[in-house]
Amino acid sequence: MTHFPRLFSPGRIGTLEIPNRIVFAATSSELADAQGFVGDDVAEYYAERARGGAGLIVAEATYVEQEGKRLHHNAMLHDDRFIPGQRKIVQAAHAAGAKIAIQLNHGGRESIPEVSGSVPLAPSPLASGFTGVGDAVVPRELTIAEIERIIGRFADAAVRAREAGYDAVELHGAHGYLIGEFFSPDSNRRGDEYGGSAEGRARFCVRLVEAIKARLGAAFPVIVRMNGRDHVPGGLELDEAIAIAALLEGAGADSISVSGGVHASRPYMVIPGMSVARGCYADASEAMRRRLGVPVMTVGRINTPELAEEILARGQADFICLSRALIADPYFPAKARAGRADTIAPCIACNECIATVHRHKGLACTVNPMVSRELELKPLLAATPVRKRIAVVGAGAAGMSAAAAAARRGHEVHLFEKEASLGGQLLLAHRPPHREEIENLLRHLSAEIARSGVTVHLNRTLSEQEARALRPDAVIVAAGAVPQLPTLPGGDLPHVLTGWRVLAGLEATGRTCVVVGGGLVGMEVADHLAEEGKAVVLIARSELLKKAVHADRVYFLDRIAALNVEVLTHTQVLAIGPDWVEVEPEGRVRRRLEGVDTVVFCTGYAPRRSETETLERLGVPLHYVGDAAGPRKFFQAVEEGTLTALHL
């Protein structure tokens, strides 16, 4: 029986035959060195996605000139010196059975001067609304001669790509970079042949396609990735995007890959977060497909094979681009094809991947701590460890990850959880509005615990006496943390609560609530209470969401504004009374908020150590992970738990 028959049927892009309809969409890995050279670690990263069964790999945005570079560790292809490294990627992907293209890009006004070494270049001298990685500056408007130079550099890079062995090239015309800036009436205000009408704004990319075809021949496949919509006022809309796509097809483009959004979009649509609907660009790709004769690709929160198959069945696309889904689980295709879709590690759209890239910290993933470490961990994973007995204390994200990873390595694992069910804070994190995807992480980790043969002890804390009887070779402490309440007058009043207990439904709140804490939990509690119709004042000692990923920041700031939450930033709580809260905004006079029914503190956590301190007398290695080692995000907790277990 063939599972997902459309998804695993062969397809063609021009002359290129592709074994199935799954495309690994180009995604910056930040694994290149500071000069833009790629090495064995990058090749192994792509090889793993190829081994996992993707039919076509599109290697990450690779830059055609230094002036257009955006991130410190972008791959470069503006000189022949970069060909050998790129050839390693191609050979690794081909050896694993996949076809591979490379995405060529120029950052335009989204480039950062400290990275590129020059003032950004753009169709018009209009600064980006938000770059995501640095301060936006007013770019210099390109001259006709400079446009022709850049067209030549794209063509030169395409020649180098073919020399490296790539099967196709993709032009990055989406997400507000240079090609997309020409497409958009918001960023292209030119009055010459490269501006004005849709035909004029398409001309730059049309000439790019024509130049590459002239250099490499009509048979060499060229894909253009472009937005269906920019999701900014005055930006590219679907009707003009379709008209531009038709012009690109006429110029020789062999496929159109449809995405959406620029970095200034609201909501953030370049890498849509969990508040955005799954398959969010399928309507745009469907409209494109009705107009075009070349294959159309779609992308955007497609994180199950069922959804991918449904999009193909509805005729909304010819190919399915997966990015975060194949970062989360490179074996998504192989598992789906084998009828094991229930074992796929789910992308939860938390966007920690793009957040770490934008912080120049490489590529990370909440559900896959191995991502970007494939080469580093390969020898460890290939070795067979000496079997040990491992005790894991705490079954939250860190503990479950540690237990499952240790059991997969062949260890005897005992997982102790003081509550009646697995999950820890994951049980609460999915309850606020539009955070439902987090429950998929809980389901996945719970299933991994069951599949890997971990012995689970619920309603039990590992005591010193029980540990001595068990005689573990190592103990992983993932006991989590407890909420902290600040010491201030009135802090012990009965209507003063903690955020997690409110989200858990363990405490009732009144009609008027003051939420203290501007981090993610504070925002979730404020959102949750305001959606219930309660009057909410949100107080933060600094700016809101300092550590949150951009998609969450945009989402929550828009949400609390729409829900009429009053926000007081740079404000300290001084005292709490029976129906009031006294606050002091920075640099202003004290103020008393009257008529307050409930105060909810979301101001941090302290590691839960009291239950596990006696285990230090066992004389065996103790490893503290997750919140037990200090405040952690879920992706850090999963990473610490998994990597600690792998190194036992």
C-alpha positions as CSV (number, residue, x, y, z in Angstrom):
1,M,0.0,0.0,0.0
2,T,1.3,3.4,-0.9
3,H,0.8,5.9,1.8
4,F,0.1,9.5,0.6
5,P,0.2,8.6,-3.1
6,R,0.2,12.1,-4.5
7,L,2.9,13.2,-2.1
8,F,5.1,10.4,-3.2
9,S,4.5,10.5,-6.9
10,P,7.3,11.7,-9.2
11,G,7.3,15.2,-10.6
12,R,9.2,17.4,-13.0
13,I,10.5,20.9,-13.0
14,G,11.5,21.6,-16.6
15,T,13.9,18.9,-17.5
16,L,14.6,17.9,-13.9
17,E,12.9,14.7,-12.7
18,I,12.2,14.6,-9.0
19,P,11.3,11.4,-7.2
20,N,8.5,12.9,-5.0
21,R,6.7,16.1,-4.3
22,I,8.5,17.1,-1.1
23,V,10.9,20.0,-1.4
24,F,13.2,21.1,1.5
25,A,12.8,24.9,1.2
26,A,15.8,27.1,1.4
27,T,16.5,28.0,5.0
28,S,19.5,29.9,6.4
29,S,21.5,27.6,8.6
30,E,24.2,30.2,9.6
31,L,26.7,27.3,9.3
32,A,29.0,29.0,6.7
33,D,32.1,30.7,8.0
34,A,32.6,34.4,8.2
35,Q,33.8,34.6,4.6
36,G,30.9,32.5,3.3
37,F,32.6,29.2,2.7
38,V,30.7,26.0,3.5
39,G,32.3,22.8,4.8
40,D,31.6,19.3,5.8
41,D,29.1,20.2,8.6
42,V,26.9,22.0,6.0
43,A,27.1,19.1,3.7
44,E,26.1,16.7,6.4
45,Y,23.2,18.9,7.4
46,Y,21.8,18.7,3.9
47,A,22.7,15.0,3.5
48,E,20.5,14.2,6.5
49,R,17.5,15.9,4.9
50,A,18.2,14.0,1.7
51,R,18.6,10.7,3.5
52,G,15.2,11.4,5.2
53,G,13.5,11.2,1.8
54,A,13.0,14.8,0.5
55,G,12.8,14.7,-3.3
56,L,14.4,18.1,-3.9
57,I,16.7,20.0,-1.6
58,V,17.0,23.8,-2.1
59,A,20.2,24.8,-0.4
60,E,20.0,28.0,1.6
61,A,20.1,31.6,0.4
62,T,23.6,32.0,-1.1
63,Y,24.7,35.6,-1.9
64,V,25.9,36.8,-5.3
65,E,27.9,39.8,-4.1
66,Q,29.3,41.1,-0.9
67,E,27.2,44.2,-1.1
68,G,24.0,42.2,-0.7
69,K,25.1,40.0,2.3
70,R,22.7,40.0,5.2
71,L,23.8,37.6,8.0
72,H,27.3,37.1,9.3
73,H,27.4,33.5,8.2
74,N,25.6,33.6,4.9
75,A,27.0,31.3,2.3
76,M,28.6,33.1,-0.7
77,L,29.0,32.3,-4.4
78,H,30.5,35.5,-5.8
79,D,33.9,33.9,-6.6
80,D,35.1,30.6,-8.0
81,R,36.8,29.9,-4.6
82,F,33.4,29.0,-3.2
83,I,32.7,26.2,-5.7
84,P,34.6,23.3,-4.0
85,G,32.6,23.7,-0.7
86,Q,29.3,23.9,-2.6
87,R,30.3,20.8,-4.5
88,K,30.5,18.9,-1.2
89,I,26.9,19.8,-0.5
90,V,25.8,18.5,-4.0
91,Q,27.7,15.3,-3.7
92,A,26.3,14.6,-0.3
93,A,22.7,15.2,-1.4
94,H,23.1,13.2,-4.6
95,A,24.7,10.3,-2.7
96,A,21.6,10.2,-0.5
97,G,19.3,10.1,-3.6
98,A,17.9,13.7,-3.7
99,K,18.0,16.3,-6.4
100,I,19.4,19.6,-5.2
101,A,19.1,23.3,-6.2
102,I,20.7,26.4,-4.7
103,Q,18.9,29.6,-3.9
104,L,20.7,32.7,-5.1
105,N,20.0,36.0,-3.3
106,H,20.9,39.6,-2.8
107,G,19.6,41.2,0.4
108,G,18.9,44.7,-1.1
109,R,17.7,47.1,1.6
110,E,17.5,44.2,4.1
111,S,21.3,43.9,4.0
112,I,23.2,45.1,7.1
113,P,26.1,47.5,6.6
114,E,28.2,45.9,9.3
115,V,27.9,42.6,7.5
116,S,28.0,43.7,3.9
117,G,30.5,46.5,4.4
118,S,28.5,49.0,2.3
119,V,25.3,51.0,2.3
120,P,22.4,48.8,1.3
121,L,21.3,48.9,-2.4
122,A,17.6,49.0,-3.4
123,P,15.2,50.0,-6.2
124,S,14.3,53.1,-4.3
125,P,15.8,55.0,-1.3
126,L,13.2,53.7,1.2
127,A,14.3,52.0,4.4
128,S,13.0,48.6,5.5
129,G,10.2,48.7,8.1
130,F,12.0,46.0,10.0
131,T,15.1,43.9,9.1
132,G,15.0,41.4,11.9
133,V,18.8,41.5,12.3
134,G,19.9,45.1,12.6
135,D,19.0,48.7,12.3
136,A,17.3,49.6,9.1
137,V,19.1,52.3,7.1
138,V,18.0,54.3,4.0
139,P,19.4,52.4,1.0
140,R,21.0,53.9,-2.0
141,E,18.9,53.8,-5.2
142,L,20.4,51.5,-7.8
143,T,21.5,53.0,-11.1
144,I,20.8,51.3,-14.4
145,A,24.5,50.3,-14.6
146,E,24.4,48.8,-11.1
147,I,21.3,46.8,-11.9
148,E,23.1,45.4,-15.0
149,R,26.1,44.6,-12.8
150,I,23.9,42.6,-10.3
151,I,22.1,40.8,-13.1
152,G,25.6,39.7,-14.3
153,R,26.5,38.6,-10.8
154,F,23.4,36.4,-10.5
155,A,24.2,34.8,-13.8
156,D,27.9,34.3,-12.8
157,A,26.7,32.6,-9.6
158,A,24.4,30.4,-11.5
159,V,27.3,29.3,-13.7
160,R,29.3,28.5,-10.6
161,A,26.3,26.5,-9.2
162,R,26.2,24.3,-12.3
163,E,30.0,23.9,-12.0
164,A,29.4,22.7,-8.5
165,G,26.9,20.1,-9.8
166,Y,23.6,21.7,-8.7
167,D,20.6,20.4,-10.7
168,A,18.8,23.8,-10.7
169,V,18.9,27.3,-9.2
170,E,16.2,29.2,-7.4
171,L,16.0,33.0,-7.4
172,H,14.9,34.4,-4.0
173,G,12.2,36.9,-5.0
174,A,10.3,36.6,-1.7
175,H,10.4,38.1,1.8
176,G,11.4,41.6,0.8
177,Y,14.9,41.0,-0.4
178,L,16.2,42.7,-3.6
179,I,14.2,40.9,-6.2
180,G,11.1,41.2,-4.1
181,E,11.8,44.9,-3.5
182,F,11.6,45.4,-7.3
183,F,8.3,43.5,-7.4
184,S,6.6,45.5,-4.6
185,P,4.9,48.9,-5.3
186,D,5.7,49.7,-1.6
187,S,9.5,49.5,-2.1
188,N,9.8,50.2,-5.8
189,R,9.0,53.8,-6.6
190,R,11.1,54.1,-9.7
191,G,10.0,56.0,-12.7
192,D,12.2,54.2,-15.3
193,E,11.8,50.9,-17.0
194,Y,12.3,49.0,-13.8
195,G,9.4,50.6,-12.0
196,G,5.9,51.7,-12.4
197,S,3.6,49.0,-13.7
198,A,3.7,45.3,-12.7
199,E,5.6,44.7,-16.0
200,G,8.2,47.3,-15.1
201,R,8.6,46.0,-11.6
202,A,8.9,42.4,-12.9
203,R,11.6,43.4,-15.4
204,F,14.6,43.0,-13.1
205,C,13.7,39.3,-12.3
206,V,12.7,38.7,-16.0
207,R,16.2,39.8,-17.0
208,L,17.7,37.6,-14.3
209,V,15.9,34.5,-15.7
210,E,16.8,35.4,-19.3
211,A,20.5,36.0,-18.3
212,I,20.8,32.7,-16.6
213,K,19.1,30.8,-19.4
214,A,21.4,32.6,-21.9
215,R,24.5,31.4,-20.0
216,L,23.3,27.9,-19.0
217,G,20.9,27.0,-21.8
218,A,17.1,26.7,-21.9
219,A,17.2,23.2,-20.4
220,F,18.8,24.2,-17.1
221,P,15.9,24.6,-14.6
222,V,15.3,28.0,-13.0
223,I,12.9,28.3,-10.1
224,V,11.6,31.7,-8.8
225,R,10.5,32.0,-5.3
226,M,8.1,35.0,-4.8
227,N,5.5,36.3,-2.5
228,G,1.8,35.9,-3.2
229,R,1.3,38.8,-0.8
230,D,3.7,41.1,1.1
231,H,1.3,41.6,4.0
232,V,2.2,45.2,4.4
233,P,0.1,48.3,3.4
234,G,0.8,49.2,-0.2
235,G,2.8,46.0,-0.8
236,L,2.5,43.3,-3.5
237,E,-1.0,41.8,-3.6
238,L,-2.0,38.5,-5.2
239,D,-3.4,39.8,-8.5
240,E,-0.2,41.6,-9.4
241,A,1.9,38.7,-8.1
242,I,0.1,36.4,-10.6
243,A,0.7,38.9,-13.4
244,I,4.4,39.0,-12.5
245,A,4.6,35.2,-12.3
246,A,3.1,34.9,-15.8
247,L,5.9,37.3,-17.1
248,L,8.5,35.1,-15.4
249,E,7.1,32.0,-17.0
250,G,7.3,33.8,-20.3
251,A,10.9,34.6,-19.7
252,G,11.7,30.9,-19.1
253,A,11.2,30.2,-15.4
254,D,10.5,26.5,-14.9
255,S,8.6,26.8,-11.6
256,I,7.2,29.4,-9.2
257,S,7.5,28.8,-5.5
258,V,4.9,30.8,-3.6
259,S,5.6,32.2,-0.1
260,G,4.6,35.5,1.5
261,G,5.5,38.3,3.8
262,V,8.4,40.6,4.5
263,H,10.1,41.1,7.8
264,A,7.9,44.0,8.6
265,S,4.7,42.1,8.0
266,R,2.0,41.9,10.7
267,P,1.5,39.2,11.6
268,Y,5.0,38.0,10.9
269,M,4.5,36.0,7.8
270,V,8.0,35.2,6.5
271,I,8.2,32.4,9.0
272,P,4.6,32.3,10.3
273,G,4.3,31.5,14.0
274,M,1.8,29.1,15.6
275,S,-1.0,31.8,15.6
276,V,-1.1,31.7,11.8
277,A,-3.2,29.0,10.2
278,R,-1.5,25.9,8.7
279,G,-1.1,25.9,4.9
280,C,-1.4,29.7,5.0
281,Y,-0.1,30.2,1.4
282,A,-2.1,27.4,-0.3
283,D,-4.8,29.9,-1.5
284,A,-2.1,32.0,-3.2
285,S,-0.4,29.0,-4.8
286,E,-3.8,27.7,-6.0
287,A,-4.5,31.0,-7.7
288,M,-1.1,31.0,-9.3
289,R,-1.5,27.4,-10.5
290,R,-4.8,28.3,-12.2
291,R,-3.0,31.0,-14.3
292,L,0.4,29.3,-15.0
293,G,1.5,26.4,-17.0
294,V,4.7,25.6,-15.0
295,P,4.7,23.7,-11.7
296,V,3.8,25.7,-8.6
297,M,5.2,25.1,-5.1
298,T,3.6,26.2,-1.8
299,V,5.0,26.5,1.7
300,G,3.8,27.9,5.1
301,R,3.0,25.9,8.2
302,I,2.6,22.5,6.5
303,N,3.6,20.2,9.3
304,T,1.8,16.9,8.6
305,P,1.8,14.6,5.6
306,E,-1.9,14.6,5.7
307,L,-2.1,18.3,5.1
308,A,0.5,18.1,2.3
309,E,-1.5,15.3,0.6
310,E,-4.7,17.4,1.0
311,I,-3.1,20.4,-0.7
312,L,-2.0,18.3,-3.6
313,A,-5.4,16.6,-3.9
314,R,-7.2,20.0,-4.0
315,G,-5.0,21.1,-6.8
316,Q,-3.5,24.0,-4.8
317,A,0.1,23.1,-5.6
318,D,2.3,20.7,-7.6
319,F,5.1,20.5,-4.9
320,I,5.1,20.9,-1.2
321,C,7.9,23.0,0.3
322,L,8.8,22.0,3.9
323,S,11.3,24.0,5.9
324,R,10.8,23.9,9.6
325,A,9.1,20.5,9.3
326,L,12.3,19.0,7.9
327,I,14.4,20.8,10.5
328,A,12.3,19.3,13.2
329,D,12.4,15.8,11.6
330,P,14.5,15.2,8.5
331,Y,12.9,11.8,8.2
332,F,9.4,13.2,7.9
333,P,9.2,11.9,4.2
334,A,10.5,8.4,5.0
335,K,8.3,8.0,8.0
336,A,5.2,9.2,6.1
337,R,6.0,6.9,3.2
338,A,6.4,3.9,5.5
339,G,3.1,4.5,7.2
340,R,4.7,5.8,10.4
341,A,3.5,9.4,10.3
342,D,2.6,9.2,13.9
343,T,6.3,9.0,14.8
344,I,7.2,12.3,13.0
345,A,8.6,14.9,15.4
346,P,6.2,17.8,14.9
347,C,7.2,21.4,14.0
348,I,5.3,23.5,16.5
349,A,6.0,26.8,14.8
350,C,7.7,28.2,17.9
351,N,10.3,29.9,15.6
352,E,13.3,29.3,17.9
353,C,15.0,28.3,14.7
354,I,14.8,31.7,13.0
355,A,15.4,33.4,16.3
356,T,18.8,31.8,16.8
357,V,19.7,32.5,13.2
358,H,18.9,36.1,13.6
359,R,21.0,36.2,16.8
360,H,23.8,34.7,14.8
361,K,23.8,31.6,17.0
362,G,23.4,29.0,14.3
363,L,20.2,27.0,13.8
364,A,18.3,25.5,16.7
365,C,15.0,23.5,17.0
366,T,12.9,22.8,20.0
367,V,12.0,19.3,18.9
368,N,15.3,18.4,17.3
369,P,18.4,19.3,19.3
370,M,20.6,17.5,16.7
371,V,19.9,20.0,14.0
372,S,23.1,21.7,12.8
373,R,25.1,19.3,14.9
374,E,24.7,16.3,12.5
375,L,28.4,16.0,11.8
376,E,29.5,16.7,15.4
377,L,27.2,14.0,16.8
378,K,27.7,11.4,14.0
379,P,30.5,9.5,15.8
380,L,28.7,9.6,19.1
381,L,25.4,8.3,17.6
382,A,27.3,5.6,15.7
383,A,29.0,4.2,18.8
384,T,27.3,1.7,21.1
385,P,27.5,2.9,24.7
386,V,28.0,0.7,27.7
387,R,24.5,0.0,29.0
388,K,23.7,1.9,32.2
389,R,20.8,2.3,34.6
390,I,19.7,5.9,34.5
391,A,17.2,7.6,36.8
392,V,15.5,10.8,35.5
393,V,13.7,12.9,38.1
394,G,10.9,15.1,36.6
395,A,8.8,14.5,33.4
396,G,8.6,17.9,31.9
397,A,10.2,18.8,28.6
398,A,13.8,18.3,29.8
399,G,13.1,15.1,31.7
400,M,11.0,13.4,29.0
401,S,13.6,14.3,26.4
402,A,16.4,13.0,28.5
403,A,14.6,9.8,29.3
404,A,13.7,9.0,25.7
405,A,17.1,9.8,24.4
406,A,18.8,7.6,27.0
407,A,16.5,4.7,26.3
408,R,17.1,5.0,22.6
409,R,20.8,4.7,23.3
410,G,20.1,1.3,25.0
411,H,20.2,2.3,28.6
412,E,17.8,1.1,31.3
413,V,15.8,4.2,32.2
414,H,13.5,5.0,35.1
415,L,11.5,8.2,34.9
416,F,10.1,9.6,38.2
417,E,7.3,12.2,38.1
418,K,5.7,13.5,41.3
419,E,2.4,14.4,39.5
420,A,-0.2,12.0,38.1
421,S,0.8,12.6,34.5
422,L,3.7,13.4,32.2
423,G,4.3,16.9,30.9
424,G,5.3,19.4,33.5
425,Q,4.8,22.9,32.2
426,L,3.9,21.6,28.8
427,L,0.6,20.7,30.3
428,L,-0.1,24.4,30.8
429,A,1.8,26.0,28.0
430,H,-0.7,25.0,25.3
431,R,-3.7,26.4,27.2
432,P,-3.5,30.1,26.3
433,P,-5.2,31.2,23.0
434,H,-3.3,30.2,19.8
435,R,-0.7,28.2,21.7
436,E,-2.3,24.9,20.9
437,E,0.6,23.6,18.8
438,I,2.6,23.1,22.0
439,E,0.3,20.2,22.9
440,N,1.8,18.4,19.9
441,L,5.2,18.5,21.5
442,L,3.7,17.0,24.7
443,R,2.0,14.2,22.6
444,H,5.2,13.5,20.8
445,L,7.4,13.3,23.9
446,S,4.8,11.1,25.6
447,A,4.7,8.8,22.7
448,E,8.5,8.7,22.5
449,I,8.6,7.7,26.2
450,A,6.2,4.8,25.5
451,R,8.0,3.7,22.3
452,S,11.5,3.7,23.8
453,G,10.7,1.4,26.8
454,V,11.2,3.9,29.6
455,T,9.9,2.6,33.0
456,V,7.6,5.4,34.2
457,H,6.9,6.0,37.9
458,L,4.0,8.5,38.3
459,N,3.0,10.1,41.6
460,R,6.5,9.4,42.9
461,T,9.5,11.4,43.9
462,L,12.9,9.6,43.8
463,S,14.0,9.6,47.5
464,E,17.5,8.9,48.6
465,Q,16.4,5.5,50.0
466,E,14.7,4.5,46.8
467,A,17.6,5.7,44.7
468,R,20.0,3.6,46.8
469,A,17.8,0.5,46.2
470,L,17.7,1.3,42.4
471,R,21.5,1.8,42.2
472,P,21.5,4.1,39.2
473,D,24.8,4.8,37.3
474,A,23.7,8.4,36.8
475,V,20.8,10.6,37.8
476,I,19.4,13.4,35.5
477,V,17.5,15.9,37.6
478,A,14.8,17.7,35.7
479,A,12.5,18.6,38.6
480,G,11.6,21.9,37.1
481,A,11.1,25.2,39.0
482,V,8.6,26.9,41.3
483,P,7.1,30.4,40.7
484,Q,8.7,33.2,42.6
485,L,6.7,35.8,44.4
486,P,8.5,39.0,45.2
487,T,8.7,40.2,48.8
488,L,6.7,43.4,49.1
489,P,3.9,44.7,51.3
490,G,0.7,42.8,50.5
491,G,2.4,40.1,48.5
492,D,0.9,37.4,50.7
493,L,-2.7,38.5,50.3
494,P,-5.1,35.8,49.2
495,H,-5.9,37.5,45.9
496,V,-2.2,37.5,44.8
497,L,-1.7,34.6,42.5
498,T,1.0,33.1,40.2
499,G,0.6,32.9,36.4
500,W,0.9,29.1,36.0
501,R,-1.8,28.4,38.5
502,V,-4.1,30.8,36.7
503,L,-3.4,29.2,33.3
504,A,-3.9,25.7,34.9
505,G,-7.4,26.8,36.0
506,L,-6.4,26.2,39.7
507,E,-7.2,29.7,40.8
508,A,-10.2,32.0,39.9
509,T,-9.7,35.6,39.1
510,G,-11.9,38.6,39.5
511,R,-13.2,41.0,36.9
512,T,-10.3,43.5,37.2
513,C,-6.8,42.0,37.1
514,V,-3.3,43.3,37.3
515,V,-0.7,41.0,35.6
516,V,2.9,41.6,36.7
517,G,5.6,40.5,34.3
518,G,6.4,41.4,30.7
519,G,7.8,38.0,29.6
520,L,6.0,35.4,27.6
521,V,4.0,34.0,30.5
522,G,2.8,37.4,31.5
523,M,1.7,38.1,28.0
524,E,-0.1,34.7,27.8
525,V,-1.9,35.3,31.1
526,A,-2.9,38.8,30.1
527,D,-4.2,37.5,26.7
528,H,-6.0,34.6,28.4
529,L,-7.8,36.9,30.9
530,A,-8.6,39.6,28.5
531,E,-10.1,37.1,26.1
532,E,-12.4,36.0,28.9
533,G,-13.6,39.6,29.0
534,K,-11.8,40.8,32.1
535,A,-10.2,44.2,32.5
536,V,-6.4,43.8,32.5
537,V,-3.5,46.0,33.4
538,L,-0.1,44.5,32.4
539,I,2.9,45.8,34.3
540,A,6.6,45.2,33.3
541,R,9.8,46.4,34.8
542,S,11.4,46.9,31.4
543,E,10.2,46.5,27.8
544,L,7.8,43.7,26.9
545,L,9.0,40.3,25.6
546,K,12.7,41.0,25.6
547,K,13.6,37.3,25.1
548,A,10.6,36.2,22.9
549,V,11.0,35.3,19.3
550,H,9.8,38.0,16.8
551,A,6.7,36.2,15.7
552,D,5.5,35.9,19.3
553,R,6.4,39.6,20.0
554,V,4.4,40.8,17.0
555,Y,1.5,38.5,17.8
556,F,1.2,39.4,21.5
557,L,1.7,43.1,21.1
558,D,-1.1,43.2,18.5
559,R,-3.3,40.9,20.7
560,I,-3.1,43.0,23.8
561,A,-3.7,46.2,21.9
562,A,-6.8,44.6,20.2
563,L,-8.0,43.4,23.6
564,N,-7.6,46.8,25.2
565,V,-5.1,45.7,27.8
566,E,-3.5,48.7,29.6
567,V,0.3,48.4,29.5
568,L,2.7,50.0,32.0
569,T,6.3,49.3,31.1
570,H,9.4,50.4,33.1
571,T,7.2,50.3,36.1
572,Q,7.8,48.8,39.6
573,V,5.1,47.4,41.9
574,L,5.6,48.9,45.4
575,A,2.7,47.5,47.4
576,I,-0.6,45.6,47.2
577,G,-3.7,46.3,49.2
578,P,-7.1,44.6,49.4
579,D,-8.3,46.3,46.2
580,W,-5.4,48.4,45.0
581,V,-1.9,48.2,43.6
582,E,0.7,50.9,44.1
583,V,3.1,51.4,41.2
584,E,6.0,53.7,40.3
585,P,6.7,54.3,36.7
586,E,10.3,55.1,35.9
587,G,10.9,58.8,36.2
588,R,7.3,59.6,37.2
589,V,5.3,59.9,40.4
590,R,3.8,57.0,42.2
591,R,0.3,55.9,41.1
592,R,-2.4,53.7,42.8
593,L,-4.5,51.4,40.7
594,E,-7.9,51.2,42.3
595,G,-10.6,48.6,42.1
596,V,-8.2,45.6,41.6
597,D,-9.8,42.2,42.2
598,T,-6.8,40.0,41.4
599,V,-3.0,40.4,41.1
600,V,-1.2,37.7,39.1
601,F,2.6,37.6,39.3
602,C,4.6,36.1,36.3
603,T,8.0,37.2,37.5
604,G,10.2,34.3,37.2
605,Y,11.0,30.9,38.8
606,A,13.5,29.3,41.1
607,P,14.9,25.8,40.5
608,R,13.0,23.1,42.5
609,R,15.9,21.6,44.5
610,S,14.5,20.7,47.9
611,E,13.2,17.3,46.7
612,T,16.4,16.3,45.1
613,E,19.2,17.7,47.2
614,T,19.6,14.5,49.2
615,L,20.4,12.6,45.9
616,E,23.8,14.4,45.9
617,R,24.8,12.0,48.7
618,L,24.5,9.0,46.4
619,G,28.0,9.2,45.0
620,V,26.9,8.9,41.4
621,P,27.0,11.7,38.7
622,L,24.0,14.1,39.0
623,H,23.1,16.2,35.9
624,Y,20.8,19.2,36.3
625,V,18.9,20.1,33.2
626,G,16.1,22.4,32.2
627,D,14.6,24.7,34.8
628,A,16.3,22.7,37.6
629,A,19.5,24.3,36.4
630,G,18.0,27.7,36.0
631,P,15.2,29.5,33.9
632,R,15.0,27.9,30.5
633,K,12.9,28.1,27.4
634,F,11.4,24.8,26.1
635,F,14.0,24.5,23.3
636,Q,16.8,24.9,25.8
637,A,15.2,22.3,28.2
638,V,14.8,19.7,25.4
639,E,18.3,20.4,24.1
640,E,19.9,20.0,27.6
641,G,18.0,16.9,28.4
642,T,18.7,15.2,25.1
643,L,22.4,16.1,24.8
644,T,23.0,15.2,28.5
645,A,21.5,11.7,27.9
646,L,23.5,11.2,24.7
647,H,26.8,11.8,26.5
648,L,26.2,9.3,29.3
